[in-house]
Structure formats: C-alpha cells, structure tokens
Amino acid sequence: MAGIYLHIPFCRDACYYCDFHFTVSKANLQIMIDAMVKEILRRKDYIKDDEVHTIYFGGGTPSLIPVENIKILIQTIKRNFNISKDPEITLEANPEDINPAYLREILITGINRLSIGIQSFFGKDLKFLNRTHSVIQAKKSIIDSRKAGFKNISIDLIYGFPGLTKNNWIKNIKTAIDFHVEHLSAYHMTYEPGTILNYRRNKKRIIEIEENESLEQFAELTLRMKSAGYLNYEISNFALEGFYSRHNSGYWQQLPYLGIGPSAHSYNGISRQWNIAKNMSYIKQVKGNGKYFEKEVLDLETQYHDYIMTSIRTMWGTDTEYIRDKFGLKYYNHYITNAGKFIDSGDLNQNGNKYYLTDKGIYISDFIIKSLFVDR
C-alpha cells in the first residue's frame, strides 16, 4: 500500500503560526498545476506497482484553487497509478471556501474526506491566529459539508496559545463533539522560525503560556474526547471507530508515499526526498526535466530512528518482532533494555511484542523517543 500527497502552495493570507510553504499570489496558479501534472507523470515509477490507497491534497489551501484543477490532478493519478477500489481522497479546506455549490462540485471529483482548518470557534482566537474565516463560517462549513453528503469530516483545532482560556478550550472541544465530526486533529501551538507569532514572542509582544496550563489543556482534550467515544490513535489525533486518517496513518506505519508539488516529501522505505520550496524554480525544473528535489539514502540507524519516532506515537505502538527482523539484534536488544525502565515507571505498557505509551507516558513522549534512539 502507498499514499500520494499533493502540496497546493496557495493561500488567501498568511496565518501567523504557519511555516508551511505557500504564497498569497495566485498569478502562477495554472502553470503550477501544469507542472504538478507533469511531475505525476515523471514520478509514476517511484512507488512501482504498490496499490495507492490514499490521495491527500494539502497545503497551503487546496480549497482555494478551481475544482477543475483538483479533478485534473485526480484523473492524472488514476490513469498512472494502481489505485485501490476504495481510496481515501482527502481535501484540506478553509471554512470560508465551503458552500453548497462548491461541495457538490468536489464530490463529483472523488473527494470523500474533508479536513477543515477551523482552529477555534471563538472570534478573538481566530483574529489572534490571523485566520480569515468567522465563527459562523466555521460552524456552517461543517453543517453544509454534512448536508452535501460527506460522511468523513475532520477538523483542526489549536490549543496552548496566549489568550486561550480553559473554558473556551473546553467549549471548542465540546463543539467538535456536538457536531459529531468523525475526526479531530488538535495541535499545540509551536513557534516556528520565520512566523509572525515567533517574531512577536521574541520581541516580548506575546508571552507563551505556562507549561502547566498547556498540560491541563491537553488533559481536558484527551479526557473529553475519549469520554465521547473517540480513539486517541495518535498523540494529536482522535477518531471515531473506523475513521482514523488512513493517509497520515501510512506515515506513522512506515508505508511508502509520493509527494507532488513544491516542498512535498516522498519516502519509499530506503530513501526520502523533498522537492525544492520555491515555486518558480520548481515549475522551471519540472518542465525542463531538471532536478527539482534533494535525496537522502537512509542508513539502518536512521530507519530505526524513523520507526521509533513515528510508531510509538500511535495506538499501534512499536513491535519488537519487527525491530528484530528488520534492524537486527543490536537494535532489538537496545530497545528492550531501554524500554524496560519506562515499563517499570508506568510510562509504557507491554502486550506481547507490542509497546505502547500510557496516558502518563504521553506527557514525556519526546524524552522516551530520545531514550530509545541509539546514540550516534
């Protein structure tokens, strides 16, 4: 099995927290889509004959481009890859782009899962984050998507940022549950270099919230989502039974994926590569059959680290039989020895050859991952 990710690098405005590759100019939109179509054709051998079970439009803001372009990209993929009978095809969308007419159009293209970037149901928070939609649009986007026939809706929320009160965070969680969305991704605010919020933090114009407050917000999140019947299948992700993101789960389960578009990453188990994050350079190199990506061949230690870092974050955990068979006794023994102390401390659970983070262990997951790495 494999997945295909398409990076659509266009946005209406810059969110103050975002460090993804994007532009607010749509002047080169059509030639960008043409280049992405050509890249699909150039890369059709990358995942060989693996059955493609997920297609994911991310960005940027995929809902900002004409639906006809979405249709062309999907059709090109279907003509050139071995697509499963029931692929998950996800479109990231902003609430202000969603309306009944638009939803009818994208359903026809084959999109069957929406990931709506809501972030908050409070106007004050949306303004702080520089989101361009309103609270009314946020709620209406979910209602309209459901009425249009979408049965797999995910929304994004952000917590851990200045000004977000405990009561408002609880209300955000409750609103998501009340809408009965199938999936929720909830991310803690991070201050990435080059973003407006990081600049303001460095200038002391905003102050990060205290760690205890962040931990309290995460605790409210996990408690309320689990009580409502959602599986916390990855640290930041919650889903009703059968509705976890198949595409993102592929990343965490080490399945191969192909990335199309500027800044997109690809992985096939033995190497990873990433496209250049400059739109015109990407377009020029793809169209001229030039080199538009960098590549890293993964040694065994890097592959082991990648496996630990991704798998332990999920409800499927790490598998010591897999570690022994793929990486050998050196890594197997290292893992068993170092995981043992976290079992003793109650931060990891063991069920046969599977090891999982406990509710307590989630809070120190980064430390656990680092401890399970092999020192270079």
KOLBA-729584 format. One record per residue (C-alpha): residue in one letter; x negated, y negated, z negated. Coordinates in steps of 0.1 Angstrom, whole numbers, plus 2048, in hexadecimal, padded with zeros to 3 digits. Each point is the difference from the previous one (the first is absolute). Last residue first. Layout:
# KOLBA-729584
AXYZ/...
# end
This chain:
# KOLBA-729584
R7037AE753/D81280A7E1/V81B81A809/F8237F17FB/L81780F7E5/S7F77E47E8/K8087E581A/I822810805/I8078017DB/F7F67DC7FB/D8177F581C/S81C8157F2/I7FE7EF7DE/Y8257F77FD/I80B81E814/G7F18167E5/K81B7F97E7/D81C80A818/T7EB81F807/L7EA80181F/Y801822811/Y7E981E804/K80981E815/N7ED8217FF/G8188107E6/N8157E37F2/Q7E97E77F0/N80A7DF7F1/L7E97E27FF/D7FE7E27E8/G8078157E0/S7DD7FB7F1/D7F8825804/I80C800824/F7EB7E2806/K7E18117F1/G80681E817/A8017EB820/N7DA7FA7FE/T7F68257FD/I81A80D819/Y7F77E581A/H7DA8057FE/N805826802/Y8157FC820/Y7E97E680F/K7E18177FC/L81581F808/G8097F5823/F8117E3812/K81C80F814/D8068227EE/R7F87F47DD/I8127DF803/Y81F81180F/E8008197E4/T7FD7E37E7/D81F7EF80E/T8057DC7F7/G8227F07F8/W821807812/M8117E47EC/T7E87E8810/R7E37E97F5/I7E981E7FC/S802807825/T7F27E080E/M7E17F97EB/I7F78247FC/Y802808825/D7ED7E180A/H7E58087E7/Y7FD82480E/Q7FE7F3824/T7E57E77F5/E7EC81C7F0/L80381681F/D7F47E5818/L8197EA813/V7F77F4823/E8077DA800/K80D7EE81F/E8047DC80B/F81A7F6819/Y8067EB81F/K7E680E818/G8077F7824/N81A80D818/G8067DD80D/K8248007F5/V7F780D7DD/Q7E27E97FD/K8127E180A/I81F8077EB/Y7EB8087E1/S7EB7E1805/M81F7EB804/N81080D7E0/K7E28017E9/A80281C7E5/I7EA819813/N80E8247FF/W7F78177E4/Q7F2823801/R80081E7EA/S7ED821803/I8028257F7/G8248037F6/N8107EE81E/Y8047DD7F3/S80A7DF812/H8027DC7F4/A8127E380F/S7EF7DE7FF/P80D7F6822/G81981980F/I8058267FF/G7F68167E3/L800826804/Y8068177E2/P7F28207F3/L80F8107E1/Q7EC7FB7E0/Q81E8057E8/W8007DB7F4/Y7FF7F3824/G81C81880A/S8147F57E2/N8007DE810/H81180D81F/R8198177EF/S80B7E47E9/Y8138127E4/F825805808/G8068257F8/E80A7FA7DB/L8047DB7FA/A7E07EC803/F7E77ED7EC/N7DF7F280A/S7E47ED7EE/I7EF81D7EE/E80B81A819/Y81E8187FE/N8117ED7E4/L820813808/Y8207EC7FD/G81E80C7EC/A80B7DF7F0/S7EE8097E0/K7E0804814/M8047DD80F/R8077F07DE/L7E38107EE/T7E77FB81C/L8087DC805/E8037F67DC/A7DE8107F9/F7F17ED81E/Q80E7DF7F1/E7F28087DE/L7DE80880F/S7FF7DF812/E80A7ED7E0/N7E48137ED/E7E77F581B/E8087DB7FA/I80D7ED81E/E7E87F0818/I7FE7DA7FD/I8097E881C/R7F07DF809/K7E080C7F1/K7EC7F9820/N7F7825803/R8258097FB/R80B7E781A/Y7E780F819/N80B8237F8/L8247F6805/I7F97F1821/T7EF81F80D/G7DC80280D/P7F48197E6/E81C8167F3/Y8127F87DF/T81581F7F9/M8247FF7F4/H80C8227F5/Y81381381B/A8238107FF/S80981681E/L82480C7FD/H81281B814/E82380D806/V8117DE7F8/H81D8057E8/F8097DB802/D8058027DA/I7DE80F7FC/A7EF7E4813/T8147E67EC/K7F68117DF/I7DB7FE809/N8037DB809/K8157FA7E0/I7E48117EB/W7E77E9810/N8167E27F9/N8038097DB/K7DA8067FD/T7F97DE80F/L7EE7FB821/G7EF7DE7FC/P7DD80B808/F7FD821813/G8028247F3/Y81C80C816/I807804825/L81D811811/D802813821/I82081080E/S806822810/I81F809813/N80782380E/K825804809/F8027E4819/G8237FF80F/A8057DC809/K8147FB7E0/R7E180B7EC/S7EA7E8812/D8197E47FC/I8028057DA/I7DA8027FC/S7FA7E1815/K81D7EE7ED/K7ED8047DF/A7E07F080D/Q8127E6815/I8137F47E1/V7E07FE7EC/S7F17EB81C/H7E680881A/T7DF7EF808/R7EA80F7E5/N7E77E87F3/L7F78157E1/F8097E47E8/K81F7F8815/L80B8247FF/D7FB8007DA/K8167E27FB/G81B80D818/F8048207EC/F808822810/S7DB808804/Q7E7811818/I81A80581C/G7EA80F81A/I818818810/S7F482380A/L81980E818/R80282480B/N81180F81F/I7F17EC81C/G809813820/T8027E3818/I8268007FE/L7FF7F97DB/I7EB7E2808/E81B7EF814/R81D8067E8/L7EB7F27E4/Y7F97E0813/A8257FA807/P8098077DB/N7E57E87F2/I7DD8057F3/D7E57E7809/E8047EC7E0/P7FC81F7EB/N7DD80880D/A7FB821811/E7E781D7FF/L80C81A819/T7FE8257F9/I80481D818/E8028227EE/P7FE81A81B/D81C81A803/K7F781781D/S7DB7FB7FC/I7ED7EB81A/N7E380E814/F7F17E180E/N7FE7ED821/R8247FA80B/K80D7FC7DC/I7E57E67F9/T8087EC81F/Q8268017F7/I7F97F37DD/L7EB7E480D/I8197F681A/K81D8007E8/I7EE7EB7E7/N7F87E781C/E8257FF80A/V8097F87DC/P7EF7DF804/I7E57F97E5/L8077F27DD/S80D8217F1/P7DC80C802/T7F47E77E7/G7DB8017F9/G7FC81C801/G810822800/F813816819/Y7FD8247F5/I80481F815/T8038227EE/H801825808/V7E680181C/E7F8824808/D7DB804803/D7F6807824/K7E07EA800/I8027E67E5/Y7E87EA813/D80980C822/K81B7E6806/R7E97E47F7/R7FC7EF822/L825801808/I8097F27DE/E7E67E6805/K8107F5820/V8227FC7EF/M7EF7EC7E5/A7F07E981A/D8227FA811/I80E7F87DD/M7E47E77FB/I8067F1822/Q8247FA7F7/L7F97F07DE/N7E47E880B/A8127E07F7/K81080F7E2/S7ED7EA7E7/V8038077DB/T7E3819801/F7FA8207ED/H7E68177F0/F80A80A7DD/D7F47EA7E3/C8237F77F2/Y8057EE7DF/Y80B7DE80C/C81780E81B/A7F67F0821/D81C7F5817/R81580F81D/C7E981D803/F7EF81381D/P7E581B7FF/I81681F809/H7EA81D7F4/L80C82180D/Y7FB8207EB/I80282380F/G80381F7EA/A7F4823802/M80B8247F9/
# end
